[in-house]
Amino acid sequence: MKLIADLCVVPIGVGVSVSKYIAKCERILRDANLDIRLHAYGTNIEGDWDDVMAAIKRCHEAVHEMGAPRISTTLKLGTRTDRNQTMDDKIESVEHKLKAGDL
């Protein structure tokens, strides 16, 4: 099943800056050949359900291996069975409506 996810991984007990942990997760997601988009408070991920979940698990394992004693993760998931929809499709739909004045 295809999935679009929004992932926010927050290491706890590692100090104020967490960018090195987020960079590690981004590398894991890229190496998993998933379509990803980093944003200010997380990462959008597009791919097969099992592949996405396996990569998220690897993120948790890696962040713990880096010394984070705790991790708090927020995960939002979206699936569709009526058609194949991508992250680009979702963004383009909103942008089209903005340009057309459909507000």
Residue, then its C-alpha position, 0 to 999 in steps of 0.5 A: m500500500k502506498l503511503i504519504a507520511d509526515l514524520c517528526v522525530v524529537p530526540i530527548g535528553v541530548g541538549v538543545s540542538v538536534s540537527k545532527y540527529i535529524a540529518k542522520c534520519e534524513r540520510i536513512l530516508r534517502d538511502a531507503n530510496l523514498d521520496i522525501r521533503l524536509h520541512a521546518y518541523g519534520t519530513n514528508i515521506e512518500g513510498d510503500w507502507d512497509d518501506v516507510m515504516a522500516a525506515i522510520k524504525r531505522c531512524h529510531e535505532a540510529v538516534h538511540e545509537m547516537g546517544a539519545p536516551r529517549i525519542s518522541t515521534t509524531l507521525k501522520l499517515g495518509t493512504r488512498t485506494d481510489r487513486n494514486q496520489t503523490m505529494d506533488d499532486k496534493i500541492e499542485s491542487v492547492e496551488h491551482k486553486l490559489k491561482a484560479g481564485d477558488l477561495 
